[in-house]
């Protein structure tokens, strides 16, 4: 009997890449791009599901050791008096219980949450009436190339390189149960555009030198972008309070990205590059230019003989933009001007308006939130495709 040929490292990786993409239900189009079976939200969740399971597996010990203890921060529905909801934000610092609560809450999301890149501001949103968690958001460095953002601003490549430092991206944003049933996600989104967040950015990064450029550009937080995880978003659309727009839609992404290459496969592709002496294998994520993971994947795929169109997953995410300074877009384009912060509200002001606009009326129309019990949080994290899981996430993303 003939022995099966021994596969080289390159051949094994090629097989793994092909098998992984097939397992997600992705096929190849005429230009080598990936083709989705369809674009509804359940399909997009399914494509993310393996990555999500892998991510949760990495947190098994944490969930076992700390999950039950941290549940005290989540509300039962009967602990909420909608008329008394008052939101406050807490900046999250590493090594604290707040960071553990943030970590636990992100495991609820149907789309695995990244760690963000470069500069980061993380927040928990609390309800002061009962000391329970309403939601969370995190801001990090934006992607370098985002055509709908850049076209709206109207800047050149040189302008972008100089002034992108004034923009952050909300890479995590949402409410947790049962506040998601009260449209808490909309309230949390509005808090991104608050005076406190603007001031925190100035304190933390307003006098810092760039990791890549080494320059001190004295940035101000002029604009925050975000994008929907599951196509069109019901959270950010029509996001206005008292006539003031907090986020507005500006278009869709082109469907490029790297989420469909999970962490372990990415790590093995880096090993392949390292074994072949490629400089990208051990470049740091920070200090080597933007979009490090995307560029590393592109190089690895090309080295294996694949077309870079394997990074075109076809999921077009809706992009939204919030201007903290009323003239933020003009300053980003020209590089000059005095900040107009006259309509930048405090967390307390936003809280009062959001509760009156969304949360209180919702509680009257949909009283089912009262039956929620906090122990369901751990069920959500372990769930794969239950109705309970889908319902919670629809309001959180």
C-alpha positions in Angstrom: 0.0 0.0 0.0 1.4 3.3 -1.0 2.0 5.8 1.7 0.1 9.2 1.5 2.5 12.0 0.6 3.7 14.2 3.4 2.2 17.6 3.1 4.5 20.6 3.4 3.6 23.4 5.8 2.5 25.5 2.8 0.2 22.8 1.5 -1.3 22.2 5.0 -2.0 25.9 5.4 -3.6 26.2 2.0 -6.0 23.3 2.8 -6.8 24.9 6.2 -7.7 28.2 4.6 -9.9 26.6 2.0 -11.6 24.3 4.5 -12.2 27.1 6.9 -13.8 29.4 4.3 -16.0 26.5 3.2 -17.1 25.8 6.8 -18.4 29.4 6.9 -20.5 28.8 3.8 -18.4 31.2 1.7 -17.8 30.4 -2.0 -15.7 32.2 -4.6 -16.9 34.7 -7.1 -15.6 35.3 -10.7 -13.0 37.8 -9.5 -11.8 35.5 -6.6 -13.9 37.4 -4.1 -15.9 35.6 -1.4 -19.6 35.2 -1.9 -22.1 35.1 0.9 -25.1 32.6 0.7 -27.3 35.7 1.4 -27.0 38.9 3.4 -29.6 38.6 6.1 -28.7 39.1 9.8 -28.9 35.4 10.7 -26.4 34.5 7.9 -24.0 37.1 9.1 -24.3 35.8 12.7 -23.7 32.3 11.5 -20.5 33.4 9.7 -19.3 34.9 12.9 -20.4 32.0 15.1 -17.2 29.9 14.9 -15.1 33.0 15.8 -17.4 33.7 18.6 -17.2 30.1 20.0 -13.4 30.3 19.8 -13.4 33.6 21.6 -15.6 32.2 24.4 -13.4 29.1 24.7 -10.5 31.5 25.5 -12.6 32.9 28.4 -13.8 29.6 29.9 -11.6 29.9 33.0 -12.6 33.6 33.5 -16.3 32.7 33.2 -16.0 29.9 35.7 -14.0 31.9 38.2 -15.7 35.3 37.9 -18.9 34.9 36.0 -21.3 34.4 38.9 -19.6 37.0 41.0 -19.8 39.7 38.3 -23.5 39.0 37.7 -24.4 41.2 40.6 -23.6 44.2 38.3 -26.5 43.2 35.9 -30.1 44.1 36.6 -33.2 42.0 37.1 -36.0 43.6 35.2 -38.0 44.2 38.4 -35.1 46.3 39.8 -35.7 49.0 37.2 -38.0 51.9 37.6 -38.0 53.6 34.2 -39.0 57.0 35.5 -35.9 57.0 37.8 -33.3 55.9 35.2 -30.3 58.1 35.4 -27.2 57.3 33.4 -23.6 57.8 34.3 -20.4 56.7 32.6 -17.3 55.2 34.2 -14.0 55.0 32.4 -12.5 51.5 32.5 -8.9 51.1 33.5 -7.0 47.8 33.3 -6.8 45.4 36.2 -10.0 46.6 37.9 -13.4 45.0 38.5 -14.8 47.4 35.9 -12.5 45.9 33.3 -13.8 42.4 34.2 -17.4 43.6 33.9 -16.6 45.1 30.5 -15.0 41.8 29.5 -18.0 39.8 30.6 -20.5 42.1 28.9 -18.7 41.9 25.5 -19.1 38.2 25.5 -22.8 38.6 25.0 -22.3 40.2 21.5 -23.1 37.9 18.6 -20.2 39.5 16.7 -16.9 38.9 18.6 -15.6 42.1 20.0 -12.0 43.1 19.1 -9.6 44.6 21.6 -9.3 47.8 19.6 -6.1 49.4 18.4 -3.8 52.2 19.5 -5.5 54.9 21.6 -8.4 53.6 23.5 -11.1 54.9 25.8 -13.4 52.3 27.4 -16.6 53.0 29.4 -19.3 51.3 31.4 -22.7 53.0 31.5 -24.5 52.6 34.8 -28.0 53.3 36.1 -27.6 55.4 39.2 -31.0 54.4 40.6 -29.9 50.8 41.3 -26.2 50.6 40.5 -26.7 48.2 37.6 -25.1 48.0 34.2 -26.9 49.6 31.3 -24.3 49.2 28.6 -20.8 50.0 27.4 -18.8 51.6 24.7 -15.2 51.7 23.6 -13.4 54.1 21.3 -10.2 53.3 19.5 -8.0 54.4 16.6 -10.0 54.4 13.3 -9.1 52.5 10.2 -6.8 54.5 7.9 -8.8 54.0 4.7 -12.5 54.6 4.9 -13.8 56.0 1.7 -17.2 57.2 2.8 -15.7 59.1 5.7 -12.9 60.5 3.7 -15.2 61.6 0.9 -17.5 63.3 3.3 -14.6 65.3 4.9 -13.1 66.0 1.5 -9.5 65.7 2.4 -6.4 64.6 0.5 -4.2 61.7 1.5 -1.8 64.2 3.1 -4.6 65.8 5.0 -5.8 62.5 6.3 -2.3 61.5 7.5 -2.0 64.8 9.4 -5.5 65.0 10.9 -6.8 61.4 11.4 -5.5 61.7 14.9 -8.6 63.8 15.7 -11.0 60.9 15.0 -11.8 57.8 17.0 -14.0 54.8 16.1 -16.6 53.2 18.4 -15.6 49.6 18.0 -17.9 48.5 20.9 -21.2 50.1 21.6 -24.5 48.7 23.0 -26.8 48.0 25.9 -27.1 44.8 27.9 -30.2 43.0 29.0 -32.7 44.1 30.1 -31.9 47.7 29.3 -31.6 46.8 25.6 -35.3 46.1 25.6 -35.8 49.7 26.7 -33.8 51.0 23.7 -30.9 51.6 26.0 -28.6 51.1 23.0 -29.7 54.4 21.6 -29.0 56.2 24.9 -25.6 54.6 25.1 -24.8 55.7 21.6 -25.7 59.3 22.4 -23.3 59.3 25.4 -20.4 58.9 23.0 -21.1 62.5 22.0 -20.8 63.9 25.5 -18.6 66.7 27.1 -17.1 64.1 29.5 -15.8 61.9 26.7 -14.4 65.0 24.9 -12.6 66.0 28.1 -11.3 62.5 28.8 -9.8 62.4 25.3 -8.1 65.8 25.9 -6.7 64.7 29.3 -5.4 61.4 28.0 -4.3 62.1 24.5 -4.4 65.9 23.9 -0.7 66.3 24.6 0.6 62.8 23.5 3.0 62.1 20.7 1.9 59.7 18.0 3.2 56.2 18.1 3.8 56.1 14.4 4.8 59.7 13.5 6.4 60.7 16.8 4.8 64.1 16.4 2.7 65.9 19.0 -0.2 67.1 16.9 -2.2 68.3 20.0 -5.4 66.5 18.8 -9.0 67.2 19.9 -11.7 64.6 19.5 -13.6 66.1 16.6 -15.4 63.1 15.2 -16.4 59.5 16.2 -17.3 56.9 13.6 -18.9 53.6 14.0 -20.3 50.9 11.8 -23.1 48.4 12.1 -22.2 44.7 12.7 -25.2 43.2 10.9 -25.9 45.4 7.9 -28.3 48.2 8.5 -28.7 49.4 12.0 -31.8 50.4 14.0 -29.7 51.8 16.8 -28.0 54.7 15.0 -30.6 55.7 12.4 -32.7 58.7 13.4 -30.6 59.2 16.5 -31.7 62.6 17.5 -32.5 64.2 20.9 -34.2 67.6 21.1 -33.4 68.3 17.5 -29.7 67.5 17.8 -28.3 64.7 15.7 -25.9 62.4 17.5 -24.9 60.0 14.7 -25.8 60.2 11.0 -25.4 57.6 8.3 -22.7 58.4 5.7 -22.7 55.2 3.5 -21.5 51.7 3.5 -18.1 50.0 3.6 -16.9 48.1 0.6 -16.9 44.7 2.3 -13.2 44.2 3.0 -11.9 42.9 6.3 -10.3 40.1 8.3 -12.9 38.9 10.8 -13.4 35.6 8.8 -9.8 34.7 9.7 -9.9 33.6 13.3 -7.1 34.3 15.8 -5.5 30.8 15.6 -5.4 30.7 11.8 -3.9 34.2 11.8 -1.3 33.1 14.3 -0.3 30.1 12.1 -0.1 32.3 9.1 2.3 34.5 11.0 4.4 31.5 11.9 4.5 30.6 8.2 5.7 34.1 7.3 8.3 33.9 10.1 9.6 30.6 8.9 10.1 32.1 5.5 11.9 35.1 6.9 9.2 37.7 6.1 9.5 41.0 8.0 5.7 41.2 8.6 5.7 38.1 10.8 6.8 40.0 13.9 5.9 43.5 13.3 4.2 45.1 16.2 0.5 46.0 15.8 1.3 49.5 16.9 4.0 51.7 15.5 4.2 50.0 12.1 1.4 51.8 10.3 -2.4 51.3 10.2 -4.3 48.2 9.4 -1.5 45.9 10.6 -3.6 42.7 10.7 -5.1 43.3 7.3 -1.7 43.9 5.7 -0.2 40.9 7.4 -3.0 38.7 6.2 -2.7 40.0 2.6 1.0 39.2 2.6 0.5 35.7 4.0 -2.2 34.9 1.6 -0.2 36.1 -1.4 2.8 34.0 -0.2 0.5 31.0 -0.2 -0.6 31.7 -3.8 -4.1 33.1 -2.9 -5.6 36.2 -4.3 -6.0 39.1 -1.9 -9.7 39.1 -2.7 -10.1 36.5 0.0 -10.1 39.5 2.3 -13.2 40.8 0.5 -15.9 39.1 2.6 -18.8 41.0 1.0 -20.5 42.1 4.3 -21.1 45.8 3.7 -21.4 47.6 7.0 -23.4 50.8 7.4 -21.1 53.6 8.6 -22.2 56.4 10.9 -20.5 59.5 12.0 -20.8 61.8 15.0 -19.3 65.3 15.2 -18.5 66.4 18.8 -17.6 69.9 17.5 -20.3 71.4 15.4 -17.6 72.5 12.9 -15.5 69.3 13.3 -15.7 68.3 9.6 -14.6 71.8 8.5 -11.6 71.7 10.9 -10.6 68.2 9.7 -10.7 69.4 6.1 -8.8 72.7 6.5 -6.7 72.0 9.6 -7.7 75.4 11.0 -10.6 76.9 13.1 -11.8 77.4 16.7 -13.8 74.5 18.1 -17.5 75.1 18.3 -18.7 73.1 21.3 -21.8 75.0 22.1 -24.2 72.1 21.5 -22.0 69.4 23.3 -24.1 68.2 26.1 -23.2 66.6 29.5 -23.9 63.0 30.4 -26.7 64.2 32.7 -28.4 66.2 30.0 -28.2 63.4 27.5 -29.5 60.9 30.1 -32.6 63.0 30.9 -33.4 63.5 27.2 -32.8 59.8 26.2 -34.9 58.4 29.1 -37.8 60.8 28.1 -37.4 60.2 24.4 -36.9 56.4 24.3 -36.6 54.4 27.5 -39.7 55.5 29.4 -42.1 55.3 26.5 -40.6 51.9 25.5 -41.1 50.6 29.1 -44.8 51.5 28.8 -45.3 49.8 25.4 -43.2 46.7 26.2 -43.3 45.7 29.8 -41.8 42.3 29.2 -38.4 43.6 30.4 -39.7 43.1 34.0 -39.5 39.4 33.7 -35.7 39.4 32.9 -33.4 37.7 35.5 -29.7 38.4 35.5 -28.7 34.7 35.5 -29.8 34.7 31.9 -26.7 36.6 31.0 -24.5 33.5 31.3 -27.1 31.6 29.2 -26.8 34.3 26.5 -23.0 33.8 26.4 -23.2 30.1 26.1 -26.2 30.1 23.7 -25.6 29.3 20.0 -28.7 30.2 18.1 -31.6 30.4 20.5 -34.5 32.9 20.1 -33.5 34.4 23.5 -30.0 35.0 22.2 -31.1 36.6 19.0 -33.6 38.9 20.6 -31.1 40.3 23.1 -28.4 41.0 20.5 -30.8 42.7 18.1 -31.1 45.6 20.5 -27.4 45.6 21.5 -25.7 46.0 18.2 
